[in-house]
Amino acid sequence: MTVRMGLLNKKTDWSQEDFRRYWTEVHGPLAARLPGLRSYIQNHVIDTAQRGITYKRGPEHVDGFSDLTFENVDAMREAFASEVAPALAEDEARFIGRLRILTLDRREVNAPDPSRKLLKRMSFLRRRSDVDEATFEREWRVEHARLVKLMPGVAGYRQNLVVEREATKGTPCGYGELPIDGVVELWFTDPESLNAAFASPEGVRTMAHAQTFIDEITTFLVEPRVIVPSQA
C-alpha cells in the first residue's frame, strides 16, 4: 500500500469547530470519490502537549493529518490526475490555509484493535544532523521498534517512513524544505496508560535509544474520523 498524508493548517479566520465540521462533512465526502482509494481517515488534532516525554519539540504545528491509502504509487497518481482532483483542490482553498504532502512507506508494528476506543498520538520525527537516512531507517525500524513493543500499555504502534515530500501540494521538494523523516502513530487506553508507558523502565530505555538518532519528536493527540473504511 502507498500512503498519502496531508498536513493541514486551517485558515486563520476559521474556528477549530468550523474547520473540523467542514473537513468531515463537506470535504470528506468529496475526497472519498477519488478513484482507487482504499481507505481515508482524518486525524483531527485535539492536543499539542508533549505528553509522556520530555524531548526536544520541533516547530511544526498542524490542525489535522489526512491519511489516504492506495494500492500503489501509480494508483495514487492516477487518483490525483482524475476528474475529482480539480474540485478537491478548489474545495481545499476554501478552508485550508496551508497544505503539505508526505508520501509514506507504512509498517504496522503492532496493529491496534479496531473494535476498541483508544487514545491516539501522532508524532513527527526529525533525525539528528549527524545521522543519515539509512542509519535513521535502520535504527527506527529494527531496534527502536523492538523496544517500543516491550513497553507496557502500548495498544498499537505504526511507523510511517517519509519517502517523498511536497512543501506545496503538487510540487516535490527536498528534505530541507520539509525536514520530517517519519510519522509515528501510537495507541493507548487513556492518558494515564500513555504516561505510565513512557515512565516505565522499558519506556526509559526506549527514549534513551531515541536520543542516539532522533533530534526532535513533536507530538499531537488526535481524534480519528473514518471517512472510507479500509478495503480488504
Secondary structure, DSSP 4 states (H G I P E B T S, - for coil): -EEEEEEEEE-TTS-HHHHHHHIIIIIHHHHTTSTTEEEEEEEEEEE---TT------S---SEEEEEEESSHHHHHHHTTSTHHHHHHHHHHHHEEEEEEEEEEEEEEE---TTS--EEEEEEEEE-TT--HHHHHHIIIIIIHHHHHHSTT--EEEEEEEEEEESBTTB---GGGS---EEEEEEESSHHHHHHHHHSHHHHHHHHHHTTTEEEEEEEEEEEEEEEPPP-
